Amino acid sequence: MKKSICSFLICAVLTLGIIDSITPGSGYYGGNDISSVSAKTKTDYSKYNNTKSGFGLSLNKEHKKPGGTLAKGVKKLSSYNAYYVDEKAAKKKKKVIYLTFDCGYENGYTKTILKTLKKNKIKAIFFVTEPYIKANPKLVKRMKKDGHLVGNHTCTHPQLPTKSVSQIRKEVSQCEKTMKKLTGYSMDKYIRPPEGCYSQRTLKVLQDMGYSTIFWSLAWHDWDPSNQPGKSSVVNQFKTYYHPGMMPLIHVVSKSNTEALPEVISFMKKKGYKFGLISDFALKPGEKAKKTTKKSATEKTTTEKATTENTATEKATTEKATTENTTTENITSEK
């Protein structure tokens, strides 16, 4: 009798616990996921600040890393796998630049941009919207075939803090699906928030979706085809504000950008800059930093030197011992 009562009480407690953990709108009731609780990650997004912030810069003419706007609640962008500059390159004054292009719609210039990049053997990242993919699947395929990254720029280009968690997920995942369906390529897990509008909550949602959020460290008024800055103005932006680890935001709809790109590339090369891909430094959720080639080469040299010295010492004994020891060392080294 006592065992029966105990079993009943345990079952009752477990049942109440399960019911209490289910919240309306979380998906368990079959309705739309409009709550701030993630059913997939168990993250309570209501704990993250959703104050809308536009990403801005404080530029300088000393060719140093510019300051970037942090949304409320965000102490460090990289904590959310978000970046606007290569911090290590900036700190070490490493001359590297990462070209990033935004593709909201096609205006007839992307083919020329791709041709310029290919001619100069430069790889970049293109952030595409769903309408862009639908209208230009062949162009997107070409981007991938040329070795470029293709990132997410959402479906409808909304200000993400104004959307619910489920709506943000749909904006991102639907763009992914369209990319795969129409091009056969998977989308690279990098996203640029439309208009640079973000919040602590949006960064967390995107991070939980496996994305690295990419902002920029240089931008200018280039998105309006009817109000272009001019080729010389774009080139002057780079001459005035270039800095180690920079990530310029370049809109593909711009005639000025397209005309200026060859000269920009030439100028940056003369300044000793190399062109990299953001995947060289921008870590995605769960991804670990790669070991530098320099360190690996040093370790290899040290190992080879030690092996040579040991072999020389062993040679002084007998040829038989040398052969046996060398064989043993090679097997150990291979393991």
C-alpha positions in Angstrom: 0.0 0.0 0.0 2.8 2.4 0.9 4.6 1.6 -2.3 1.5 2.3 -4.3 1.0 5.7 -2.6 4.7 6.6 -3.2 4.5 5.6 -6.9 1.4 7.7 -7.3 3.0 10.8 -5.7 6.1 10.5 -7.9 4.0 10.2 -11.1 2.0 13.2 -10.0 5.1 15.4 -9.4 6.6 14.4 -12.7 3.4 15.2 -14.6 3.0 18.6 -12.9 6.7 19.4 -13.7 6.2 18.6 -17.4 3.0 20.6 -17.6 4.6 23.5 -15.9 7.5 23.5 -18.4 5.2 23.9 -21.3 4.4 27.5 -22.1 1.8 28.8 -24.5 3.2 29.5 -27.9 6.3 27.3 -27.4 5.2 24.9 -30.1 3.8 22.2 -27.9 0.2 23.4 -28.4 0.5 23.3 -32.2 0.2 27.1 -32.5 2.7 29.6 -33.9 5.9 30.0 -32.0 5.5 33.6 -30.8 7.0 33.2 -27.4 10.5 34.4 -26.5 11.5 30.9 -25.4 13.4 28.7 -27.9 12.0 25.2 -28.2 15.2 24.0 -29.9 17.8 25.5 -27.6 15.9 26.0 -24.4 17.0 29.6 -24.4 14.8 32.2 -22.7 15.1 35.1 -25.1 13.1 37.4 -22.9 16.3 37.6 -20.8 18.1 39.3 -23.6 17.7 43.0 -24.3 15.8 43.8 -27.5 16.4 47.5 -27.7 16.9 48.4 -31.4 20.3 49.7 -32.3 21.8 50.8 -35.6 25.4 49.8 -36.1 27.5 52.9 -36.4 31.2 53.7 -36.6 33.6 56.4 -35.1 36.2 56.6 -37.9 39.7 58.1 -37.6 42.3 59.2 -40.1 45.2 57.6 -38.2 44.4 54.2 -39.9 43.5 52.6 -36.7 40.6 50.4 -35.8 37.4 52.5 -35.7 35.0 52.3 -32.8 31.7 50.3 -33.3 28.3 50.8 -31.8 27.3 48.2 -29.1 23.6 47.5 -28.5 22.3 47.5 -25.0 23.3 44.4 -23.0 26.2 43.6 -25.4 29.6 44.0 -23.8 31.6 42.2 -26.5 30.4 41.3 -30.0 32.6 38.2 -30.3 30.7 36.7 -27.4 27.8 36.3 -29.8 30.1 35.3 -32.8 29.6 38.8 -34.2 32.4 40.9 -35.8 32.9 44.2 -37.6 36.7 44.0 -37.9 39.5 41.4 -37.6 40.5 42.3 -34.0 43.7 40.3 -34.1 44.8 41.9 -37.3 44.0 45.3 -35.9 46.0 44.6 -32.7 49.0 43.2 -34.6 48.7 45.8 -37.4 48.5 43.0 -39.9 47.8 44.4 -43.4 44.7 42.5 -44.4 41.4 43.5 -45.9 38.1 41.6 -46.3 35.7 42.6 -49.0 32.0 42.2 -48.2 29.2 42.9 -50.7 25.5 43.3 -50.0 23.1 42.1 -52.6 19.5 43.3 -52.1 18.7 43.3 -55.7 20.5 43.2 -59.0 21.3 46.5 -60.9 23.5 45.1 -63.6 26.9 45.5 -62.0 27.6 42.2 -60.2 29.0 40.4 -63.3 31.6 43.2 -63.6 32.4 43.0 -59.9 32.9 39.2 -60.1 35.1 39.7 -63.2 37.3 42.3 -61.4 37.7 40.0 -58.4 38.6 37.0 -60.5 41.1 39.0 -62.5 42.8 40.0 -59.3 42.5 36.6 -57.7 40.5 37.9 -54.8 37.9 36.0 -52.8 35.0 37.9 -51.0 31.7 37.3 -49.4 28.3 38.3 -50.9 25.3 38.7 -48.6 22.2 37.8 -50.6 18.4 38.3 -50.0 15.8 35.7 -51.0 14.5 37.9 -53.9 18.1 38.3 -55.2 18.5 34.5 -55.2 15.2 34.0 -57.0 16.0 36.5 -59.7 19.6 35.7 -60.2 20.3 32.0 -59.4 23.0 31.8 -62.1 24.9 34.8 -60.6 24.8 33.2 -57.1 26.0 29.9 -58.6 28.9 31.8 -60.2 29.8 33.4 -56.9 30.2 29.9 -55.4 32.0 28.5 -58.4 34.5 31.4 -58.2 35.3 30.5 -54.6 33.4 33.2 -52.9 31.3 32.9 -49.7 27.6 33.5 -50.0 26.0 34.7 -46.8 22.5 35.4 -45.6 20.8 38.8 -45.9 17.3 37.5 -45.0 14.1 37.2 -47.1 12.4 40.6 -46.8 15.2 42.8 -45.4 13.5 43.7 -42.1 14.8 45.4 -39.0 15.3 42.2 -37.0 14.6 43.6 -33.5 11.1 44.4 -34.7 10.4 40.7 -35.4 9.5 37.9 -33.0 12.0 35.0 -32.5 10.0 32.7 -34.8 9.8 35.4 -37.5 13.6 35.9 -37.3 14.1 32.2 -37.7 11.8 32.1 -40.7 13.5 35.1 -42.4 16.9 33.3 -42.1 15.9 29.7 -42.7 13.7 30.4 -45.7 16.5 32.3 -47.4 18.8 29.2 -46.7 16.2 26.8 -48.3 15.8 29.0 -51.4 19.5 29.1 -51.8 19.8 25.4 -51.7 16.8 24.7 -53.9 17.7 27.1 -56.7 21.5 26.9 -56.8 22.3 23.5 -55.3 24.7 25.2 -52.9 24.3 25.5 -49.1 24.4 29.0 -47.7 27.5 29.9 -45.8 26.7 30.5 -42.1 27.4 34.2 -42.0 24.6 36.8 -41.8 24.5 40.6 -42.2 21.6 42.2 -40.4 19.6 44.4 -42.8 20.4 48.1 -42.3 22.8 47.0 -39.5 19.9 47.1 -37.2 20.3 44.7 -34.3 19.9 44.0 -30.6 21.4 41.7 -28.0 18.4 39.3 -28.5 18.9 39.2 -32.3 22.5 38.3 -31.9 21.7 35.5 -29.5 18.9 34.1 -31.8 21.3 34.1 -34.8 24.1 32.6 -32.8 21.7 29.8 -31.7 20.9 29.2 -35.4 24.6 28.6 -36.0 25.4 32.0 -37.6 28.2 34.4 -37.3 26.9 38.0 -37.5 29.0 40.3 -39.8 28.9 44.1 -39.6 31.5 46.4 -41.2 34.4 48.8 -40.4 33.9 51.2 -43.3 30.7 52.3 -45.2 29.5 55.2 -47.2 26.3 56.4 -49.0 26.3 54.0 -51.9 23.0 52.2 -51.8 20.9 54.7 -53.7 21.4 54.3 -57.5 19.9 57.7 -58.1 22.3 59.4 -55.7 25.8 58.0 -56.3 28.9 59.4 -54.6 31.1 59.0 -57.7 34.2 56.8 -58.4 36.7 59.2 -56.9 34.7 59.6 -53.7 34.7 55.8 -53.1 38.4 55.5 -53.8 39.0 58.4 -51.3 37.1 56.5 -48.6 39.7 53.8 -48.7 42.6 56.2 -49.0 41.4 58.1 -45.9 40.1 55.4 -43.7 42.0 52.1 -44.5 43.1 50.2 -41.5 44.4 46.6 -40.6 41.7 44.0 -40.5 39.1 46.2 -42.3 35.8 45.0 -43.6 34.2 47.5 -46.0 30.5 47.3 -46.8 30.0 47.5 -50.6 26.6 47.5 -52.2 26.5 45.8 -55.6 23.8 48.2 -56.9 26.3 51.0 -57.0 27.8 52.2 -60.2 30.4 54.2 -58.3 31.6 51.1 -56.4 31.9 49.0 -59.5 33.9 51.7 -61.3 36.1 52.3 -58.3 36.9 48.7 -57.4 39.9 48.1 -59.7 41.6 51.3 -58.4 40.7 50.4 -54.8 42.3 47.0 -55.1 45.4 48.5 -56.8 45.7 51.2 -54.0 45.4 48.6 -51.2 48.0 46.3 -52.8 50.4 49.2 -53.1 49.9 49.8 -49.4 51.0 46.2 -48.7 47.6 44.8 -48.0 46.5 41.3 -48.8 42.9 40.3 -49.4 41.4 37.6 -47.2 38.1 35.8 -46.5 36.2 36.5 -43.3 36.2 32.7 -42.7 39.9 33.2 -41.9 39.0 34.9 -38.6 35.2 35.1 -38.0 34.4 32.1 -35.9 31.0 30.5 -36.2 29.2 29.1 -33.1 31.1 26.0 -31.8 34.1 26.7 -34.2 37.6 26.8 -32.7 40.3 29.2 -33.8 42.7 27.6 -36.3 46.4 27.2 -35.4 48.6 29.5 -37.4 50.8 28.1 -40.1 53.8 29.9 -38.7 53.6 28.0 -35.4 53.2 24.7 -37.1 56.2 25.3 -39.3 58.3 26.2 -36.2 57.2 23.1 -34.4 58.1 21.0 -37.5 61.5 22.6 -37.7 62.2 21.9 -34.1 61.1 18.3 -34.4 63.3 17.7 -37.5 66.3 19.3 -35.8 65.9 17.1 -32.7 65.5 14.0 -34.9 68.7 14.8 -36.8 70.7 15.4 -33.6 69.5 12.2 -32.1 70.3 10.2 -35.2 73.8 11.7 -35.4 74.4 10.7 -31.7 73.1 7.2 -32.3 75.3 6.8 -35.3 78.3 7.1 -33.1 77.3 3.8 -31.4 76.6 1.1 -34.2 74.9 1.1 -37.5 72.5 -1.6 -36.3 71.4 0.4 -33.3 71.0 3.5 -35.6 68.7 1.6 -38.0 66.5 0.2 -35.1 66.3 3.5 -33.3 65.5 5.5 -36.5 62.7 3.1 -37.4 61.2 3.4 -33.9 61.4 7.2 -34.0 59.7 7.4 -37.4 56.8 5.2 -36.2 56.4 7.3 -33.1 56.5 10.5 -35.1 53.9 9.2 -37.6 51.5 8.3 -34.7 
